[in-house]
């Protein structure tokens, strides 16, 4: 990886960072009484043009999806190396793979669930999955991932296996990109996220009283925590989780997730801890003069901003309390 290639792109990205919403702007949004007032308070932000094109306040998803696509298109043109953007777009590609597989199984139109990012033609993929002959295997690796998930479902008739299979392929794909580019930054980030996702899987399996076989099937290889470390933890309490992983770098997020020591709150706290880990990781870009970290941080910060806006606007639509919103908001970059 040639960091020098990112000098100009990093400088330009610093300018784009000025459009990120500040804490004061987010707080102002939370304080609004209605969805309409919340959208009006965004009139002096980068979101205003999209808001003006909305037919109704309830169409805020149009605004959010348009902004996400705009940012990715902007950064694709700016980045001197496509691998960084490819790495980040994988999440949307695999989301769409899950939707396609479920469309084929259910024989329903789920196109409303697609995210308009990624380079996989979902129409062609659906035709490929429905073609019983498949005389020629597709050279597109994503078709193979989708086919594997579909085959596993046909064998087991368990809808959960679709997500399990594609989640594993997703994280292995991220590791492959990071290793190919010899990016320690992305490699460490991916390994730590796998650790946190596996802990979430362990916690969910515990709550569902799942078998060890089910847990082993869902755990993802490639993190810093060896999967053998999860043996014997299936029926343990939250305190045991914290004690078992103290030597790993993700331990502070585990402590944070289970701080309230309440299984009811723990899943929400764990989801937030995973996002907080991501934001803490990208904040390293504040100390980096130039490099891929700067572009990575901006995109992830924008994704977090959009996630927070979705939480706020959905809460306003449903007249939910300020405390409800605050509890669910993710840490922001600004």
HUBEL-V736758 format. One record per residue. N is the residue number from 1. SS is DSSP state (hx for helix, st for strand, lp for the rest). PSI is psi in degrees with one decimal (999 if undefined). D_LAST is the distance of its C-alpha to the last C-alpha in Angstrom with 2 decimals. Layout:
BEGIN
n: {N N}
ss: {SS SS}
psi: {PSI PSI}
d_last: {D_LAST D_LAST}
END
This chain:
BEGIN
n: {1 2 3 4 5 6 7 8 9 10 11 12 13 14 15 16 17 18 19 20 21 22 23 24 25 26 27 28 29 30 31 32 33 34 35 36 37 38 39 40 41 42 43 44 45 46 47 48 49 50 51 52 53 54 55 56 57 58 59 60 61 62 63 64 65 66 67 68 69 70 71 72 73 74 75 76 77 78 79 80 81 82 83 84 85 86 87 88 89 90 91 92 93 94 95 96 97 98 99 100 101 102 103 104 105 106 107 108 109 110 111 112 113 114 115 116 117 118 119 120 121 122 123 124 125 126 127 128 129 130 131 132 133 134 135 136 137 138 139 140 141 142 143 144 145 146 147 148 149 150 151 152 153 154 155 156 157 158 159 160 161 162 163 164 165 166 167 168 169 170 171 172 173 174 175 176 177 178 179 180 181 182 183 184 185 186 187 188 189 190 191 192 193 194 195 196 197 198 199 200 201 202 203 204 205 206 207 208 209 210 211 212 213 214 215 216 217 218 219 220 221 222 223 224 225 226 227 228 229 230 231 232 233 234 235 236 237 238 239 240 241 242 243 244 245 246 247 248 249 250 251 252 253 254 255 256 257 258 259 260 261 262 263 264 265 266 267 268 269 270 271 272 273 274 275 276 277 278 279 280 281 282 283 284 285 286 287 288 289 290 291 292 293 294 295 296 297 298 299 300 301 302 303 304 305 306 307 308 309 310 311 312 313 314 315 316 317 318 319 320 321 322 323 324 325 326 327 328 329 330 331 332 333 334}
ss: {lp lp hx hx hx hx hx hx hx hx hx hx hx hx hx hx hx hx hx lp lp lp hx hx hx hx hx hx hx hx hx lp lp lp hx hx hx hx hx hx lp lp lp lp lp lp lp hx hx hx hx hx lp lp lp lp hx hx hx hx hx hx hx hx hx hx hx hx hx hx hx hx hx hx hx hx hx hx lp lp lp hx hx hx hx hx hx hx hx hx hx hx hx hx hx hx hx hx hx hx hx hx hx hx hx hx lp lp lp lp hx hx hx lp lp lp lp lp lp lp lp hx hx hx hx hx hx hx hx hx lp lp lp lp lp lp lp lp lp lp hx hx hx hx hx hx hx hx hx hx hx hx hx hx hx hx lp lp lp hx hx hx hx hx hx hx hx hx hx hx hx hx hx hx hx hx hx hx hx hx lp lp lp hx hx hx hx hx hx hx hx hx hx hx hx hx hx hx hx hx hx hx hx hx hx hx hx lp lp lp lp hx hx hx hx hx hx hx lp lp lp lp lp lp lp lp hx hx hx hx lp lp lp lp lp lp lp hx hx hx hx hx hx hx lp lp lp lp lp lp hx hx hx hx hx hx hx lp lp lp lp lp hx hx hx hx hx hx hx hx hx hx hx hx hx hx hx hx hx hx hx hx hx hx hx hx hx lp lp lp lp hx hx hx hx hx hx hx hx hx hx hx hx hx hx hx hx hx hx hx hx hx hx hx hx hx hx lp lp lp lp hx hx hx hx hx hx hx lp lp lp lp lp lp}
psi: {125.8 102.0 -28.9 -27.8 -18.4 8.2 -55.5 -42.0 -36.7 -41.5 -40.8 -38.8 -36.0 -33.9 -42.8 -30.3 -24.9 -17.6 -7.7 143.1 139.3 168.3 -38.7 -39.0 -40.1 -44.1 -37.9 -38.3 -45.8 -34.2 -10.9 149.6 -24.8 167.9 -43.2 -44.4 -37.6 -44.8 -37.5 -32.7 -9.9 7.9 -22.3 23.9 178.7 -16.2 -8.8 -42.9 -41.5 -37.5 -39.1 -23.2 -2.9 138.7 -36.2 156.2 -34.5 -7.8 27.8 -20.5 -31.3 -46.3 -45.0 -44.2 -36.5 -39.6 -40.3 -45.3 -39.8 -43.8 -43.2 -41.7 -39.1 -46.1 -28.0 -39.3 -31.8 -37.5 130.9 -9.7 124.8 -16.6 -35.6 -46.0 -38.7 -43.0 -46.7 -30.0 -14.2 -36.0 -36.4 -35.6 -47.0 -30.1 -46.9 -34.0 -41.8 -41.8 -44.0 -47.4 -42.5 -33.6 -43.9 -43.3 -45.3 -15.4 46.3 160.4 109.0 25.9 -23.2 -18.0 -7.4 150.6 126.6 59.0 150.7 163.9 20.3 125.2 104.0 -29.2 -47.8 -37.9 -42.1 -42.0 -39.8 -44.5 -28.1 -12.0 110.2 -26.7 -53.2 57.4 -35.1 124.1 139.2 142.7 -9.2 119.0 -29.5 -31.1 -38.8 -40.4 -44.9 -41.1 -41.2 -44.2 -41.0 -41.9 -41.5 -39.0 -42.8 -31.6 -42.8 -19.3 33.6 111.1 -28.1 -27.1 -23.9 -51.6 -40.3 -48.2 -47.7 -30.6 -41.4 -45.7 -35.0 -51.6 -33.9 -33.8 -42.8 -43.6 -40.1 -41.5 -46.2 -40.8 -40.3 -39.9 -0.4 43.8 103.0 -35.4 -51.9 -34.8 -47.6 -41.9 -45.1 -44.9 -43.1 -36.2 -38.4 -42.9 -46.8 -38.5 -39.8 -37.1 -38.0 -39.8 -42.4 -45.3 -42.9 -41.6 -37.5 -45.7 -32.4 0.0 43.1 161.6 164.1 -34.4 -42.4 -40.5 -48.4 -35.7 -31.4 -22.6 146.4 128.9 154.7 -7.6 -177.2 -28.7 117.9 138.9 -21.3 -23.1 -20.1 -11.3 133.5 -1.3 -1.7 -40.0 21.4 163.2 177.6 -34.7 -36.0 -35.0 -49.5 -38.3 -34.4 -24.7 23.6 -24.5 -2.0 156.9 -21.4 4.2 -35.4 -29.5 -33.3 -44.7 -41.9 -40.5 -34.8 20.9 -38.9 -9.2 37.6 113.0 -31.3 -39.9 -19.3 -38.1 -44.1 -44.7 -34.1 -40.8 -42.9 -37.6 -37.4 -43.0 -36.8 -36.7 -42.7 -45.1 -38.6 -37.1 -45.0 -17.9 -12.6 -22.7 -21.8 -23.3 2.6 127.3 -46.3 156.0 172.4 -24.9 -33.9 -44.7 -41.6 -46.2 -39.4 -45.9 -46.0 -38.2 -40.1 -40.7 -40.4 -40.1 -45.0 -39.3 -42.8 -39.5 -39.7 -43.2 -46.9 -50.1 -38.6 -38.0 -40.0 -39.4 -34.7 13.2 43.3 157.7 162.7 -39.6 -39.0 -44.2 -49.0 -35.9 -27.0 -12.2 144.4 155.8 139.6 164.5 -37.5 999}
d_last: {27.53 27.45 24.14 25.60 25.50 21.70 21.61 21.65 19.48 16.71 17.02 16.96 13.91 11.96 13.24 12.22 8.49 9.02 10.07 7.09 7.28 5.78 6.96 10.11 10.77 10.64 12.83 15.04 15.60 16.65 19.01 20.88 24.37 24.88 23.60 24.85 23.05 19.72 20.29 21.45 18.27 16.59 19.24 17.18 14.61 15.21 16.89 19.67 22.18 22.25 22.62 25.58 27.27 27.18 30.61 29.54 26.47 27.12 26.47 22.67 22.82 24.04 20.92 18.65 21.01 21.44 17.78 17.60 20.81 19.79 16.84 19.25 21.99 19.93 18.88 22.44 23.83 21.50 21.76 24.89 25.60 25.67 25.42 21.63 21.39 24.52 23.02 20.12 22.56 24.94 23.38 24.34 27.70 28.63 27.62 30.04 32.66 32.70 33.21 36.03 37.83 37.72 39.00 41.92 42.76 42.58 43.98 41.53 39.20 35.61 34.18 31.86 29.91 29.26 25.90 26.53 25.10 27.11 30.48 32.88 35.39 35.60 38.84 40.58 39.26 40.68 44.01 44.03 43.52 46.28 48.71 51.12 52.77 49.80 52.32 49.67 46.58 43.45 41.93 38.45 37.04 35.11 38.45 39.65 36.78 37.46 41.20 40.91 38.97 41.59 44.45 43.17 42.94 46.47 47.70 46.14 45.46 42.33 39.30 36.96 38.19 36.48 32.97 34.09 35.56 32.77 30.04 32.01 32.45 28.76 27.72 30.73 29.76 26.29 28.11 30.59 28.07 26.33 29.80 31.18 28.49 28.76 25.01 24.53 20.77 21.44 24.54 23.07 20.19 22.89 25.31 22.99 22.01 25.76 26.39 24.09 25.54 29.00 28.40 27.35 30.55 32.57 31.33 32.08 35.46 36.24 35.58 37.67 40.40 40.37 42.75 41.98 43.00 40.38 37.69 38.83 38.82 35.18 33.70 32.13 33.36 31.35 28.95 29.31 31.15 34.71 35.74 38.71 36.38 36.08 39.84 40.99 37.67 38.31 39.79 38.05 35.88 32.18 33.09 34.87 31.82 29.84 32.89 33.55 30.29 29.53 30.20 27.55 23.98 22.80 24.68 21.81 20.47 24.05 24.42 21.32 22.64 26.08 25.37 26.96 29.93 30.51 31.21 30.36 26.76 26.39 25.87 22.91 21.47 22.27 20.56 17.33 17.95 18.34 15.00 13.40 15.45 14.10 10.41 11.74 13.80 11.47 9.36 12.70 11.91 10.21 13.81 15.55 17.01 18.11 19.05 18.55 15.60 13.46 14.67 14.56 10.89 10.20 12.79 11.88 8.28 10.29 12.88 10.86 9.72 13.45 14.63 12.97 14.48 17.71 17.83 17.38 19.81 22.31 22.35 23.02 25.72 27.35 26.97 25.22 24.11 20.84 21.36 21.88 18.56 16.60 18.52 17.56 13.86 11.90 9.07 5.71 3.81 0.00}
END
